[in-house]
């Protein structure tokens, strides 16, 4: 009878352990899926914001260059920015704010 009792206790203990491990693994899987979906959503939103800021930055660069050269910029792809023009551009408050928002460090902008 003692052998039967201990056998039942062992089977129940192993069964409970199995249920606890399964529950832990299921919760971990669910959390990982949520984390992936949340990360994808945040990344998509961040890409959109970077796209908008880049467009605004390029538009502003075109405005500043056109004002300095006293003529309009035809195509941004044809725009050549010299070292002197770059120094002139980074004096513009809006351009500096956008560069800071986009994470450009000061050493990169000053060269």
C-alpha positions as CSV (number, residue, x, y, z in Angstrom):
1,X,0.0,0.0,0.0
2,X,2.9,2.4,0.7
3,X,4.4,1.6,-2.7
4,X,1.0,2.4,-4.4
5,X,0.7,5.6,-2.4
6,X,4.2,6.8,-3.4
7,X,3.7,5.8,-7.0
8,X,0.5,7.9,-7.1
9,X,2.3,10.9,-5.4
10,X,5.1,10.7,-8.0
11,X,2.7,10.5,-10.9
12,X,0.7,13.5,-9.7
13,X,3.9,15.5,-9.0
14,X,5.2,14.8,-12.5
15,X,1.9,15.6,-14.0
16,X,1.7,19.0,-12.1
17,X,5.2,19.8,-13.1
18,X,4.4,19.0,-16.7
19,X,1.3,21.3,-16.6
20,X,3.4,24.2,-15.0
21,X,6.1,23.9,-17.6
22,X,3.6,23.9,-20.5
23,X,1.8,26.9,-19.0
24,X,5.2,28.8,-18.7
25,X,6.2,28.0,-22.3
26,X,2.8,29.0,-23.6
27,X,2.9,32.4,-21.8
28,X,6.5,32.9,-23.0
29,X,5.5,32.2,-26.6
30,X,2.5,34.6,-26.4
31,X,4.7,37.4,-24.9
32,X,7.3,36.9,-27.7
33,X,4.7,37.2,-30.4
34,X,3.2,40.3,-28.8
35,X,6.7,41.8,-28.5
36,X,7.4,41.1,-32.2
37,X,4.1,42.6,-33.3
38,X,4.7,45.7,-31.2
39,X,8.3,46.0,-32.5
40,X,7.1,45.8,-36.1
41,X,4.4,48.4,-35.4
42,X,6.9,50.8,-33.8
43,X,9.4,50.3,-36.6
44,X,6.8,51.0,-39.3
45,X,5.8,54.2,-37.5
46,X,9.4,55.3,-37.0
47,X,10.2,54.7,-40.7
48,X,7.2,56.8,-41.7
49,X,8.3,59.7,-39.4
50,X,11.9,59.5,-40.7
51,X,10.5,59.6,-44.3
52,X,8.5,62.7,-43.5
53,X,11.4,64.4,-41.7
54,X,13.8,63.6,-44.6
55,X,11.4,65.0,-47.1
56,X,11.0,68.2,-45.1
57,X,14.8,68.4,-44.6
58,X,15.4,68.1,-48.3
59,X,12.7,70.6,-49.1
60,X,14.3,73.1,-46.6
61,X,17.8,72.5,-48.0
62,X,16.4,73.3,-51.5
63,X,14.9,76.5,-50.2
64,X,18.1,77.6,-48.5
65,X,20.3,76.7,-51.5
66,X,17.9,78.5,-53.8
67,X,17.9,81.6,-51.6
68,X,21.7,81.7,-51.4
69,X,22.2,81.1,-55.2
70,X,19.2,83.4,-56.0
71,X,17.8,80.8,-58.4
72,X,15.6,77.8,-58.0
73,X,16.9,74.3,-57.6
74,X,15.7,72.1,-60.5
75,X,16.1,68.6,-59.2
76,X,17.4,67.7,-55.7
77,X,19.3,64.8,-57.2
78,X,21.4,67.2,-59.2
79,X,22.2,69.4,-56.2
80,X,25.9,69.5,-55.3
81,X,26.6,70.6,-51.8
82,X,30.2,71.9,-51.2
83,X,31.9,72.2,-47.9
84,X,31.1,75.9,-47.8
85,X,27.4,75.3,-48.7
86,X,27.3,72.6,-45.9
87,X,28.6,75.1,-43.4
88,X,26.0,77.6,-44.6
89,X,23.2,75.0,-44.4
90,X,24.0,74.0,-40.8
91,X,23.7,77.6,-39.7
92,X,20.0,77.3,-40.5
93,X,18.0,76.7,-37.3
94,X,15.4,74.4,-38.9
95,X,18.0,72.2,-40.6
96,X,19.9,71.9,-37.3
97,X,16.7,70.9,-35.4
98,X,15.9,68.3,-38.0
99,X,19.4,66.9,-38.0
100,X,19.3,66.7,-34.2
101,X,15.9,65.0,-34.2
102,X,17.3,62.4,-36.6
103,X,20.2,61.7,-34.3
104,X,23.1,63.2,-36.2
105,X,26.0,64.0,-33.8
106,X,27.6,67.4,-33.7
107,X,31.1,66.2,-35.0
108,X,29.6,64.9,-38.2
109,X,27.7,68.1,-39.0
110,X,30.7,70.4,-38.3
111,X,33.1,68.8,-40.8
